[in-house]
Amino acid sequence: MYAGMYLLFVFLSPMPYKFMDFNENGWVELKEAFTAIDIEIKNIESNNKTCKEYFYLKDGSQAYVHCE
C-alpha cells in the first residue's frame, strides 16, 4: 500500500521527481511526494532566461525555481 501511494503521489505531481527531495537527504520520502502534489507551475522570465517557478497552492509561496 505504501508503494502504491508513493507512486500515485509522484505521478500526480507536476514537479519533476529530481526536485521533490525538499530536505535534500538523497531520496524522496512519502511526505515529500505528498507535499509535491500541492504544487503548480508558473513560467517566468529572469535575466533573459526562461524559468519555471514551482509554488505551493495552499499559500502561493515558492517551492523551487528551475532556469534553463
Secondary structure, DSSP 8 states (H G I E B T S, - for coil): -HHHHHHHHHHH-SS-GGG--TT-SSS--HHHHHHHTTEEEEEEEETTEEEEEEEETTT--EEEEEE-
